[in-house]
């Protein structure tokens, strides 16, 4: 699944707990079927968790990606 924008992207940056992992709706049995972006779009996803995410984390990740390319990510999509 995807769309024209995500198909041409090198990577996706998921900002916030809900975008990264599905947030509170995905917890405790996940009755809503909520998932993070990486489960929906099959592209490399850089997760920036937090509710709200810290602005420094967003700036640091986006600048690192622009300057050095795709970072090495752990199991959860963070560095």
N, C-alpha and C positions, 0 to 999 in steps of 0.2 A: 504494500500500500504506500502511497505517497502522492505527491503532486509535482507540478512543473518546477516549483521553487526548490523543494527538497531534492528532487532528482539531479539538479545541476549543482547543488551545494557540495563542498568538500567535506564539511562537518556541520553539525548542529550544536548550538550552545543552548542547553536547557537551564533556564534561570528560575530558581525557586524550588521549594520542596515538592510542590504539586507537579511541576514540569519534569523534575528530575526523577521522582519515584512514585508519583500518584498521590502524595500527601496523605492527609487524614482519611479521605474516602477509601484509600487502598489498604488501610490498616484493619486489623481484627476481622479477618474473614473476607474482606474485600467484596462486600455484597453489591457494590456499585459497578464493579468491573473496571475501576480506574487503574490506569497504568502510566508509567513515565513515558517520555518521548522516545527513549531508546527501544521500548517494546512496540511502538507504533510505527516508527520510521526506521528502516534498516540502513542507517548510515552511521558513521562514527559520531557519538554524542559526548560532548564535554558537559558534565553535570556540575552546576553550581547550586548546591542545596542550601537550605535555610529559609526561614519564614519570619521576616523577610531576609533575603540574602544580603550580606554586607556589600556595600558599593565597591569597596576596595577589591573584593574577590572578583566581582564582575569586570572591573577595569584590568586587573592583573591577568585574568584568563584571556580576555579578548586581545590584550596587547601581546601576550606570550604567543598566542596563535598567529597573529599577524606577523610578528617578528621571526619566530622560529618554526612555524608550522605546527602540525598535530603533535601534542605532547603524548608521552607515554601515560596511559591511564590504568588505574587498578580495576578490580572487579566491579566497582560501583560507578565507574566513569569519572572519577576525580583523580587528581594528581597528588 
